[in-house]
């Protein structure tokens, strides 16, 4: 199992945000994470990326316990993420934003850069080329030299994904990545995510767009009041009585 949650607990001020959450994510798949607002989805993603430390339980990434590691060490293992609220450097260009995402995998020794040695210039050219490749992959290479703050909402979403890809992740955590996008953009993101999986990236995806989740994910976990309600295929989840009542809604 590529990513395994074992009885993860986290509380804030006496409120249980996560209560003994247990499930696993298989390598080379897109795994959906759904549930009502306040069910603990983003908190769980924060635990995986190291922004929030669990109170108890274990989190294994490719067999390595990461539940006590700081964010930079988790990222160095190949875990990248996007945020529900977009976090970009608005005054930097799109290209510079993506280059910033390379910091853990590109060695930028200070002395060679100050002296403008050939090795430093070569590294800089390669860095910019790789960054352009990430922008191209999400469909905004033509915006490379534009300040991030001038992008449309959908383009900013794409840029954040491009910056995450700059880390060359093995695991990509996406928190509502298609929010605010038009239907054509959503279809393009669906194609992108499928291509990433074919390239060996595993994706854990939070999203409220149920048709998108049901089409894209091989397995889905449902959280409710910080607990794992169920995990299964899209068909199993859609037909689960408690899921229908708690999240999908009951008519009549």
ZADOSE-910752 format. One line per field, with one value per residue: residue number from 1; residue in one letter; x negated, y, z of N, C-alpha, C in turn. Coordinates in pm, whole numbers, plus 32768, in hexadecimal, padded with zeros to 4 digits. Layout:
n	(NUM,...)
res	(A,...)
n_u	(X,...)
n_v	(Y,...)
n_w	(Z,...)
ca_u	(X,...)
ca_v	(Y,...)
ca_w	(Z,...)
c_u	(X,...)
c_v	(Y,...)
c_w	(Z,...)
END
This chain:
n	(1,2,3,4,5,6,7,8,9,10,11,12,13,14,15,16,17,18,19,20,21,22,23,24,25,26,27,28,29,30,31,32,33,34,35,36,37,38,39,40,41,42,43,44,45,46,47,48,49,50,51,52,53,54,55,56,57,58,59,60,61,62,63,64,65,66,67,68,69,70,71,72,73,74,75,76,77,78,79,80,81,82,83,84,85,86,87,88,89,90,91,92,93,94,95,96,97,98,99,100,101,102,103,104,105,106,107,108,109,110,111,112,113,114,115,116,117,118,119,120,121,122,123,124,125,126,127,128,129,130,131,132,133,134,135,136,137,138,139,140,141,142,143,144,145,146,147,148,149,150,151,152,153,154,155,156,157,158,159,160,161,162,163,164,165,166,167,168,169,170,171,172,173,174,175,176,177,178,179,180,181,182,183,184,185,186,187,188,189,190,191,192,193,194,195,196,197,198,199,200,201,202,203,204,205,206,207,208,209,210,211,212,213,214,215,216,217,218,219,220,221,222,223,224,225,226,227,228,229,230,231,232,233,234,235,236,237,238,239,240,241,242,243,244,245,246,247,248,249,250,251,252)
res	(X,X,X,X,X,X,X,X,X,X,X,X,X,X,X,X,X,X,X,X,X,X,X,X,X,X,X,X,X,X,X,X,X,X,X,X,X,X,X,X,X,X,X,X,X,X,X,X,X,X,X,X,X,X,X,X,X,X,X,X,X,X,X,X,X,X,X,X,X,X,X,X,X,X,X,X,X,X,X,X,X,X,X,X,X,X,X,X,X,X,X,X,X,X,X,X,X,X,X,X,X,X,X,X,X,X,X,X,X,X,X,X,X,X,X,X,X,X,X,X,X,X,X,X,X,X,X,X,X,X,X,X,X,X,X,X,X,X,X,X,X,X,X,X,X,X,X,X,X,X,X,X,X,X,X,X,X,X,X,X,X,X,X,X,X,X,X,X,X,X,X,X,X,X,X,X,X,X,X,X,X,X,X,X,X,X,X,X,X,X,X,X,X,X,X,X,X,X,X,X,X,X,X,X,X,X,X,X,X,X,X,X,X,X,X,X,X,X,X,X,X,X,X,X,X,X,X,X,X,X,X,X,X,X,X,X,X,X,X,X,X,X,X,X,X,X,X,X,X,X,X,X)
n_u	(7FAC,7FC4,7FF8,8057,8146,815E,8232,8241,8248,82B8,82EB,8381,838A,842A,84E3,851D,847A,8413,844B,83D0,8394,837B,82FB,8282,81B1,817C,8058,8020,8125,8257,82E1,8405,847A,8582,8698,8774,875D,8671,863B,853D,848B,83C7,8327,82BD,8224,816E,80E9,8067,7FB4,7F1D,7F57,8008,7FF4,8040,80FC,80F7,80C6,8052,7FA3,7F4B,7E70,7E23,7DBA,7D29,7D31,7DCC,7E4F,7DE1,7D30,7C9D,7D2D,7C77,7BD5,7C8A,7CE4,7BF5,7BEB,7C8E,7D94,7E8B,7F68,80A2,816B,82A7,82EA,8255,80F5,800D,7EEC,7F36,7EBB,7DEC,7D86,7E35,7D81,7CB2,7D38,7D5B,7C51,7C0A,7C7F,7BCD,7B0E,7ABF,7A4F,7990,7842,77B9,76A7,7604,7509,74B5,7588,7568,7476,74B7,7480,744D,74D9,75A2,7632,768A,772F,77F0,7866,78D1,7983,7A3F,7A9E,7B14,7BDC,7C78,7CD5,7D81,7E43,7EA2,7F13,7FF9,807E,804A,7F66,7F40,7F63,7E84,7DD6,7E74,7EEF,7F5A,8031,80D5,8163,8287,8384,839E,82B0,81F6,8223,81C0,80B5,8061,806A,7FA7,7EC4,7EBA,7E7F,7D7C,7CDC,7CC2,7D71,7DBC,7E9F,7FC4,8080,81B8,8286,83BD,8395,8415,84C2,8586,854E,859C,866E,85E2,84DB,84DC,84F5,8400,8353,8398,8333,8225,81EE,8216,8146,806A,8078,8048,7F41,7ECF,7F0F,7FB8,80F9,81A8,82DE,83AB,84F2,8623,86BE,8785,87C3,86CA,8619,8681,8658,8543,84B3,8428,8451,8504,850D,85E2,8612,86A7,870A,8600,85BD,857E,8668,869E,85E4,85AE,85F5,8665,876B,87B7,87AA,8868,894E,8965,8A25,8A03,895A,89F5,8ABA,8A23,8981,89AC,8AB7,8C18,8D3E,8E94)
n_v	(7F89,80D9,81D5,81EA,820C,81EE,81E0,82FB,841A,8560,8682,87C3,88AF,8809,87A9,86A2,868C,85C7,8471,834F,8307,822D,81A4,8144,81A6,8141,8112,81C8,8217,82DB,835F,83B3,84A4,84ED,859B,864A,87B3,880A,870A,86A9,868B,873E,8761,8661,864F,8714,8692,85C7,865D,86D0,87C5,87C6,871F,85D7,8563,8460,8310,827B,82D3,8260,827B,81E7,811A,81A3,8248,837B,8428,84C4,856B,86A1,8798,87D3,86F3,862C,8688,866D,855E,8538,8598,866C,878C,883D,895A,89A1,8AAF,8B7B,8B9B,8C64,8D17,8E47,8F26,8EBF,8E2E,8D30,8C6B,8C92,8C50,8B3C,8AE8,8B1C,8A47,897E,896B,88A4,87DA,8837,8883,89A2,8A24,8B2B,8BB1,8B61,8BDD,8CED,8D1D,8CEF,8BFF,8B04,8A16,8A71,8B19,8A60,89C3,8A7F,8AB2,89B4,89A3,8A6B,8A05,8915,8983,8A0A,892B,88BE,8987,8973,887A,889E,8947,8A5F,8AD5,8BAF,8C81,8CA7,8D82,8E35,8EEE,8E39,8E9D,8F13,8E55,8D99,8D02,8BEA,8BBF,8BF5,8B1E,8A54,8AA1,8A78,8962,892A,898B,88D5,87F1,8827,87C1,86C2,85EA,84B6,8481,8538,862B,86AF,87BA,8807,8841,8891,8957,8A6E,8A61,8A5E,8983,891A,8940,8898,879F,8797,8792,869B,85F1,8631,85D5,84C5,848C,84C1,83F3,831B,8352,8307,838B,839C,83FB,84AC,8529,8637,869B,8740,8725,8640,859D,85B4,853F,843A,83E1,83E9,836D,823E,81D0,823E,82F6,8341,843F,8490,8564,855C,8451,8314,82BF,820F,814D,810D,8098,8185,8137,8097,8152,8211,8181,8151,814B,81F6,82B7,832F,83A0,8448,84E8,84EC,851C,84F9,84C2,8530)
n_w	(8000,7FA8,8025,816C,8264,83B9,84AF,84DF,85A6,85FC,86B1,86F2,87E0,8880,87CC,86F2,85D5,8533,855D,85A8,849A,838E,826C,8125,8011,7ECD,7E04,7CD5,7C9A,7C94,7DA8,7E44,7F34,7FF1,808C,8170,81A5,829D,82ED,830E,823C,81C6,82A5,82BC,81D1,8215,82E3,8257,81BB,827E,82F1,83C0,84F0,8550,866E,86C3,8645,850B,83E0,82AF,81A3,8085,8120,81DF,8314,8336,83DB,84A1,842D,83B8,82D2,81F7,81E3,81A7,80AF,8024,8006,7F35,7F35,7ED4,7ECF,7E9B,7EFB,7F9D,7FB1,7ED4,7EC2,7E5B,7DDA,7D9E,7D26,7C98,7B5E,7AA0,7A51,7B0B,7BF7,7BD4,7BC6,7CCC,7D47,7D20,7DE0,7E97,7E06,7D5B,7D5E,7DCE,7DF5,7E9B,7E5F,7D4F,7CC4,7D02,7C88,7B8A,7B04,7A01,7A43,7AEC,7A40,7984,7A25,7A67,796C,7938,7A0A,79C9,78DB,7931,79D2,7915,7891,7951,795B,7858,7862,78FA,7858,7843,77D9,7736,77E0,7871,78B1,792B,7A43,7B61,7BF0,7B35,7AB3,7A4B,7B1E,7AEE,7A64,7B2C,7BD2,7B2D,7B21,7C29,7C34,7B75,7BFB,7CCF,7C3E,7BFA,7CBD,7C73,7CD0,7D7E,7E04,7DF0,7E85,7E73,7EAF,7E78,7D57,7C6A,7CA1,7C4D,7B40,79DE,7914,7836,788A,7967,78ED,786B,7948,79B0,78EA,7908,7A11,79F0,793F,79E2,7A9C,79F2,79C5,7AAF,7B9D,7CD3,7D45,7E3C,7E72,7EC3,7E8D,7E36,7D5B,7CEF,7C02,7B7D,7C38,7C41,7B3D,7B26,7BFA,7C7E,7D74,7E98,7FC4,80D0,81B4,82EE,83E4,843C,8436,8394,82B5,81E1,80EF,7F9C,7E4A,7D4C,7D07,7DE0,7EB1,7E5E,7E7A,7F86,80A9,818F,812E,8069,8108,81B2,810F,7FF0,7FE9,8027,7F7F,7F94)
ca_u	(8000,7F6F,8013,80AE,8170,817D,8272,8212,829C,828C,8354,8365,83DC,848C,8537,84D9,8479,83FD,845D,83AB,83A5,8329,830F,8204,81B1,8125,7FFE,804A,81B6,8292,8336,8457,849A,85F9,86DF,87AC,8703,8654,862E,84B2,8440,834E,82D1,8277,81BC,8107,809B,8010,7F49,7ECE,7F7F,804B,7FC3,80AA,80EF,80D6,80D2,7FDB,7FB3,7EDD,7E62,7DC8,7D7C,7CE0,7D87,7DB5,7EAB,7D97,7CCD,7CC2,7D5B,7C0E,7BA5,7CF4,7CDD,7B7C,7C08,7CDC,7E20,7EAB,7FF6,80DE,81BC,832F,82D9,81DE,8083,7FA8,7EA4,7F7F,7E65,7D8C,7DBF,7E5B,7D06,7C6B,7D84,7D3E,7BC4,7C09,7CA8,7B60,7AA2,7A90,7A0C,7927,77D7,778B,7638,75F9,748E,74BA,75E7,752D,7409,74F0,7436,749B,7534,7616,7681,76CC,779A,7859,78AD,791F,79F0,7AA5,7AD8,7B6E,7C50,7CCD,7D16,7DF1,7EAB,7EDB,7F63,807C,80BE,803A,7EDC,7F43,7F6E,7E0B,7D96,7EDE,7EFA,7FC3,80A4,8129,81A6,8311,838E,837F,8221,81AB,822E,8162,802C,8041,804F,7F24,7E5D,7EB1,7E3D,7CEE,7C97,7CC3,7DA5,7DEF,7F27,7FF8,80F6,8202,82F7,841E,8345,8461,8521,8586,852B,8607,8679,8575,8463,84EA,84D5,836F,8315,83AF,82CE,81A2,81DD,8206,80BF,800B,807C,8002,7EB2,7E9F,7F34,8030,8142,8212,8329,8424,8542,86B4,8700,8798,87AE,863A,85E0,86B1,8618,84B1,8473,843B,8488,852E,8523,8642,8603,871F,86E9,8577,85AD,858A,86ED,868B,8587,85D0,85FA,86CF,87ED,87D4,87C2,88E5,89BF,895D,8A96,89D9,8921,8A68,8AFD,89CC,8939,89E8,8B3D,8C8A,8DB2,8F16)
ca_v	(8000,814D,8235,81A3,8250,818F,8218,8385,8471,85EA,86D6,8851,88E6,87A7,877A,863B,86A3,8541,8410,82C6,82FA,81C0,8173,8146,81D3,80EC,8157,81D2,8229,8359,833C,8425,84BB,8541,85A9,86D0,8818,87F4,867A,8689,866B,8791,873F,85E4,8674,875C,862E,8583,86B8,86F9,8846,87A8,86A3,8586,854A,83D2,82C3,8274,82F1,8222,829C,8185,80CD,81FA,8297,840A,8475,851D,85B3,872A,87A1,87D1,866A,85E2,86B5,8634,84D2,8536,85B8,86F8,87A8,88C0,8986,89CA,8B3D,8B7F,8BDF,8C81,8D95,8E96,8F86,8E77,8DF5,8CA4,8C1D,8C9D,8C03,8AAE,8AD5,8B18,89C1,891E,8987,882E,8778,8877,88B4,8A26,8A4F,8BBD,8BE1,8B59,8C3E,8D71,8D27,8CD4,8B91,8ABC,89B5,8ABA,8B48,89EB,899F,8AE2,8A98,8939,89C3,8AB6,89A8,88BC,89D1,8A1D,88AB,88B3,89E3,8939,8804,88C9,8996,8AF0,8AFB,8C34,8CE2,8C94,8DFD,8E8C,8EE5,8DDC,8EE8,8F41,8DE2,8D7C,8CA2,8B65,8BB9,8BEC,8A92,8A08,8AC4,8A35,88D7,892A,899A,8856,8792,8848,876B,863A,859B,842E,848E,85BF,8646,871A,87E7,884A,887C,88C6,89BD,8AEA,8A4C,8A43,88F6,88F3,8937,8820,872D,8799,8763,860B,85B3,8646,857C,843C,8480,84BD,836B,82C7,836F,82D0,83DC,8375,8474,84AD,859A,866A,86E5,873C,870A,85AF,855A,85B2,84DA,83B5,83BB,83EB,8322,81AD,81B9,82B7,82EF,83A4,8468,84CC,858B,8535,83C0,82D0,8284,8199,8155,80AA,80C9,81E9,80F6,806E,81C9,8250,8130,813A,8192,8262,8322,8371,83F1,84AD,8540,84FA,8551,849E,8508,8507)
ca_w	(8000,7F90,8091,81C9,82DC,8423,8527,84EE,85F7,860E,86EB,8703,884B,88B1,875E,86A5,8544,84FC,85C7,8583,8408,8358,81E5,80DC,7F86,7E7D,7DA9,7C49,7C90,7CC4,7E19,7E6A,7FC1,7FF0,810A,8184,81DB,832A,830C,832C,81C3,81BB,8318,829C,8170,8260,832D,81F6,818E,82F1,8326,843E,852B,858B,86FD,86D1,85CA,84B5,8352,8268,8116,8047,818B,823C,836B,831E,842F,84FC,83DE,8391,8248,8191,81D3,8160,8023,7FE9,7FE6,7EB9,7F50,7EB2,7EE5,7E81,7F6D,7F82,7F95,7E80,7EFE,7DF7,7DE7,7D3A,7CE1,7C44,7AE4,7AA9,7A48,7B8B,7C59,7BC2,7BED,7D5F,7D71,7D08,7E40,7EE0,7DB1,7D0C,7DB4,7DA4,7E48,7E92,7E21,7CBC,7C8F,7D0E,7C28,7B05,7AC9,799B,7A80,7B1F,79CE,794C,7A82,7A5A,78EE,7949,7A66,797F,7879,797A,79FE,78A0,7877,79AF,792D,77DE,7885,792A,77F0,784D,77B7,76FA,784B,78C1,78DE,7960,7AD5,7B8C,7C1F,7AC7,7A76,7A70,7B8D,7ABC,7A44,7BAA,7BFC,7ADA,7B49,7CA6,7C13,7B32,7C61,7D16,7BE5,7BF4,7D1D,7C3B,7D40,7D74,7E3A,7DDC,7ED7,7E31,7F00,7E22,7CEB,7BF8,7CD0,7C00,7AB3,797E,78F1,77DD,78DD,79BA,7897,7856,79C4,79B9,7892,7947,7A84,79BD,7906,7A51,7AD2,7991,79D3,7B2D,7C11,7D1C,7D67,7EA1,7E3C,7F02,7E2C,7E4D,7CDB,7CF6,7B82,7B65,7C92,7C1C,7ABE,7B29,7C66,7C84,7DFA,7EDD,8055,80FF,8240,8329,846E,845A,8436,8313,82A6,818D,807F,7F37,7DC1,7D3D,7D08,7E6A,7F02,7E34,7EA7,8017,80E6,81E9,80DB,802B,816F,81F0,80B3,7F6C,7FFD,8018,7F49,7FC8)
c_u	(7FA8,7F7C,807A,80C7,8199,81AE,8240,8278,8260,8301,8323,83C3,8448,84EA,84E7,84E6,8466,8403,8448,83C3,8344,8356,8289,821B,814F,80D1,8038,80DF,81DA,82F9,8381,846F,850E,8639,8715,8742,86EF,8642,859E,8459,83BD,82EF,8280,8208,814A,80AF,8039,7F9A,7EF6,7EF3,7FC9,8018,8037,8091,80C6,80EF,8051,8000,7F38,7EE1,7DF7,7D77,7D32,7D43,7D69,7E07,7E64,7D2D,7CFB,7CE5,7CEC,7BD8,7C0C,7CF2,7C65,7B8C,7C5B,7D70,7E36,7F40,801F,8139,8248,8333,8251,816F,8014,7F5F,7ED8,7F27,7DFB,7DD2,7DE7,7DDF,7CBB,7CB3,7D64,7CAD,7BB9,7C2F,7C3C,7AF9,7A6D,7A45,799D,78BE,77A2,771F,761D,757F,7491,7519,75AD,74C0,7436,74A0,748D,74FF,75B2,766F,76CC,7742,780F,78AA,7905,7998,7A61,7AE9,7B3B,7BED,7CB0,7D17,7D8E,7E65,7EF1,7F39,7FEF,80BE,80B0,7FAA,7ED8,7F4F,7EF0,7DD5,7DFA,7EDF,7F70,8041,8102,8177,8239,8312,8367,82ED,81CC,81B1,81C9,80D2,8005,8022,7FC6,7EB4,7E4C,7E67,7DA7,7C9C,7C81,7CF6,7DC5,7E7E,7F51,807B,813D,827E,8351,83DB,8395,84C8,8515,8565,85A7,8603,8608,84F2,8466,84C6,843F,8323,8326,8349,8243,818C,81CD,8179,8055,8005,8034,7F6C,7E7A,7EBF,7FB5,8074,81AA,825C,83A3,8472,85D6,8702,870F,878C,871A,85F9,8605,8672,8584,8472,848E,8474,84A3,853E,8580,8628,8686,8704,8660,855C,85BC,8612,86E6,861D,85AD,85C7,8666,875B,8816,87F6,8849,895F,89C2,89CA,8A6C,899C,8991,8AAB,8AA5,8995,8982,8A78,8BA8,8D01,8E32,8F1F)
c_v	(807C,81B6,81F6,81F6,81E8,81D9,82A6,83D6,84FC,863B,8765,8887,8889,8772,8718,8658,861F,84DE,8383,82AC,8290,819F,8175,8173,817D,813F,815A,81DF,82B9,8333,83B9,842B,851D,8542,8636,8732,8801,8763,864F,8671,86BA,8778,86C2,85FE,86BE,86FE,85E9,85DD,86EE,8781,8839,8723,8657,8574,84BA,838D,82C6,8293,82BE,824B,8241,813C,811E,824A,832B,8463,84D0,8570,8641,8730,8795,8744,8613,8608,8678,85A1,84C5,854C,864C,870D,882E,88DE,89AD,8A60,8B4E,8BD2,8BEE,8D01,8DF2,8EF2,8F43,8E46,8D64,8C4A,8C1E,8C52,8B6E,8A90,8ACD,8A8E,8957,891B,890B,87CB,87B3,88B0,8939,8A57,8AE3,8BEA,8BD5,8BBF,8CCB,8D87,8D10,8C69,8B48,8A5A,89F9,8AEA,8AD4,89C1,89FF,8ACE,8A1D,8951,8A0B,8A5D,894A,8905,89EB,899C,8896,890D,89AD,88C6,882B,892D,8A2C,8B1B,8B87,8CA4,8CE4,8D14,8E63,8E81,8E8C,8E25,8F16,8ECF,8DDC,8D14,8C15,8B54,8BB0,8B5E,8A3C,8A22,8A80,89A1,88CC,8934,891A,87EF,87AB,87F4,86DE,85D5,850B,8429,8520,85CB,86BF,873D,8841,888E,88B6,892D,8A3C,8ADB,8A36,89B1,88C8,88E4,88BA,87A3,8724,876A,86CD,85C0,85BE,85E2,84EB,8428,847A,8431,830A,82DB,8342,8320,83A4,83F4,8457,8531,85BA,86B8,86D5,8722,8673,8568,854C,8544,844D,8385,839B,8386,828D,8184,823F,829A,8360,83C0,84A9,84E4,8555,84A1,8387,828C,8206,81B6,80EA,80E4,8134,81AC,80CD,80E6,8208,8204,8117,818C,8207,82D7,8372,83CF,8464,8512,8557,852D,84EA,84F0,84D3,850E)
c_w	(8000,7FFF,80ED,8247,8344,849F,8546,853D,85FE,8645,86F6,876E,887B,8846,870A,8610,84FA,8570,8591,84ED,83D4,82CB,819F,804C,7F39,7E1D,7D1B,7C36,7CB3,7D2D,7E45,7F00,7FC6,807B,8117,81B3,8270,8351,8325,82B5,81BA,822F,82FB,8236,81B6,82B1,82CE,81D1,8202,832A,83AA,8471,856B,8621,8718,864C,8579,8426,830A,81D5,80DB,80B2,81F2,8290,835D,837C,8493,84B0,83C1,82FD,81E0,817A,818C,80CC,7FDD,7FC6,7F66,7ECE,7F35,7EC1,7EAB,7EF8,7F40,7F62,7F50,7EC2,7E96,7E1C,7D7A,7CE9,7C8A,7BC7,7AFC,7AA7,7ACD,7BF9,7C4F,7BEA,7C86,7D94,7D5E,7D79,7E87,7E88,7D5A,7D6A,7D82,7E04,7E31,7E44,7D88,7C7E,7C94,7CA5,7B98,7ABD,7A63,79D7,7AB3,7AAD,798D,79A3,7A77,79DA,78F9,79A2,7A1D,7918,78BC,79A6,798A,787D,78D2,7986,78B1,7800,78B7,78CB,77FA,7831,777C,7761,78A1,78FD,7915,79F9,7AFE,7BB8,7BB3,7A84,7A9E,7ADF,7B60,7A9B,7AC2,7BE2,7BAF,7B04,7BCB,7C90,7BD0,7B97,7CB2,7CC1,7BDB,7C55,7CE6,7CA2,7D1B,7DA6,7E2E,7E29,7E9E,7E81,7EAB,7DAA,7C78,7C23,7C7C,7B6E,7A5D,7953,7896,782B,7934,7969,787C,78D2,79D7,7962,78CD,79B8,7A57,7984,7973,7A8E,7A74,7998,7A5A,7BAA,7C4F,7D4E,7DD4,7E8F,7E92,7E9A,7E4D,7DCC,7CCD,7C70,7B60,7BB9,7C63,7B99,7AD1,7B89,7C5C,7D0B,7E3C,7F72,807D,8193,826F,83BC,8497,845C,83AA,830C,8251,8127,801B,7EAB,7DB6,7D42,7D95,7EC1,7EE0,7E65,7F3C,805D,813E,819C,809B,808E,819E,818D,8030,7F74,7FE2,7FE9,7F8B,805E)
END
